[in-house]
Amino acid sequence: MAIIKKILSIFKSGNREEEEARLRAQRERYENFLRALTSGDLDTRWNAVRSVGDLGEPFIEPLISGLKDEFWIIRRGSADTLGKIGAPAVVPLIGALSETSEDVQQETIRALQLVGEPAVNPLIQSLKHSHPSIRRGAIQALGIIGEVHAVPNLIEGLKDADPWVRHEATVALGRIGDQRAVVSLIESLNDPIEHVRMAAMATLCSLGQPSIAPLIQALVDKNEDVSRRAALALTTIGEQSVEPLIAALSNQNPGIRKEAASVLGQIGNTTAIPALIETLADPDRTVRIDVVKALAALGVPAIAPLMQVFREGDVRTRTGAMEALWMLGQPATTPLIMVLKDDQSDVRKRAALLLGEIGDQKAVDHLTGLLSDENVSVRREAFEALEMIKKRNLRQ
């Protein structure tokens, strides 16, 4: 029995000595690392930050300090090594987000991105931190990681008291691309800070299709700034918006019909022309005004269908077509000259009137020919048109 105890005592003594030797070696390496990182030259510091990735927690705080190094390569090396250490580095990294330096924040966020999934829940929890820089950095990190589960928390960030936190929330939601954010982003179009509003609009545009229907509804928002920015967003989205906007020309709300026509004119896609021509018959005058402007904005491709309405439409649609042709100006001159010989005297009369309003000199000879027209109203309108063109040329 005594022999066994003696053997165990020697064994334990050997283990203790080995443990003490291991701790001394670790402490010595830690102190060497600190000396290298704080007082070594660039190469020494670089080698130091690359050498401790497998040693874990004891080196986290010195590596956090390395994120503030004057040289980018040391900051980057520290971030990469902290990313390799993983979960134990997350809380100190989140604390480092309070640094105001963009360089430090950038590398801190890079380290959190490299840690990945283990960083997500602590980052979400830090969105309630009292320090706005930490909230902002956490939002940036979650956006870069692309964490879908954080979307409700990021949407909440759109209401943060700090404008830069709100700004980063809109950017992060754009990176993740989740349509659940659309309604809240539209509300952010009314943010009191311009860079937040612009970021919200950019994100809505980047989301594309999911943004379109809510943006169309926002065209009639009671806040004019929101409706104006919604129109700009739809215009920026462009081609994807065209079909939904064409459908909106039939909406029960005249405000939506009006604004949809306006945006279609700004987008400039000619596939909207037939639907806009039909909307010249809209019962609401304010809608018709914007339809006319949209058709004029679409330019030459709109002339042929407008001329057909000019000749065959009812009073309301004819009036709209005439106004659009007048707004188009000289490109409409030749088609109008061609109908000066129309069988219908009313068509000849209206064409003469428009040619006078447009004032293109090349219509003069053709209008002069109408001075002998069989219809007195046509002759009178031709004479008035010639006088208008003459006066315009005299002013020039």
NORNOR-V889091 format. One line per field, one symbol per residue. ss: DSSP state (H for helix, E for strand, - for the rest). phi: phi as a letter, one per 20 degrees, with the letter a starting at -180 (. if undefined). psi: psi as a letter, one per 30 degrees, with the letter a starting at -180 (. if undefined). A space follows every 50 residues. Layout:
ss = ???
phi = ???
psi = ???
//
This chain:
ss = -HHHHHHHHHHHHHHHHHHHHHHHHHHHHHHHHHHHHHH--HHHHHHHHH H----HHHHHHHHHHH-----HHHHHHHHHHHHHHHHHHHHHHHHH---- -HHHHHHHHHHHHHH-HHHHHHHHHHHH---HHHHHHHHHHHHHH--HHH HHHHHHH-----HHHHHHHHHHHHHH--HHHHHHHHHHHH---HHHHHHH HHHHHHH-HHHHHHHHHH-----HHHHHHHHHHHHHH-HHHHHHHHHH-- ---HHHHHHHHHHHHHH--HHHHHHHHHH-----HHHHHHHHHHHHHHHH HHHHHHHHHHHH--HHHHHHHHHHHHHHHHHHHHHHHHHHH---HHHHHH HHHHHHHH--HHHHHHHHHHHH---HHHHHHHHHHHHHHHHHHHH-
phi = .ffffffffffffffffffffffffffffffffffffecffgfffffffe edfeemggdffffgfffegfegffgffffffffffngfeffffffffffe ffffggfffgfffffmgfeffffffffdffeffffffffgfffffmeffe ggffffffdgfeffffgfffffffffmeffegfffffffdgfdfffffff fffgfffmgfefgffffffdgfeffffffffffffffmgfeffffffffd ffefffgffffffffffneffeggffgfffegfefffffffgffffffmg gefgfffffgedffgfffffffffffffmggegfgfgfefdffeffffff ffgfffffmfgfeggffffffdffefffffffffffffffffffff
psi = eeeeeeeeeeeeeeeeeeeeeeeeeeeeeeeeeeeeefflaeeeeeeeff fgfffbefgeeeeeeffglfkeeeeeeeeeeeeeebeffeeeeeefffkf keeeeeeeeeeeeeebeffeeeeeeffglfjeeeeeeeeeeeeefhjeff eeeeeeffglfkefeeefeeeeeeeehkfffeeeeeeffgkfkefeeeee eeeeeffbeffeeeeeeffgkfjeeeeeeeeeeeeeebeffeeeeeeffg kfjfeeeeeeeeeeeeegkfffeeeeeeffgkfkeeeeefeeeeeeffbe ffeeeeeeeeeflaeeeeeeeeeeeeeebeffeeeeefgfglfkeeeeee eeeeeeeegkfffeeeeefffgkfkeeeeeeeeeeeeeeeeeeee.
//
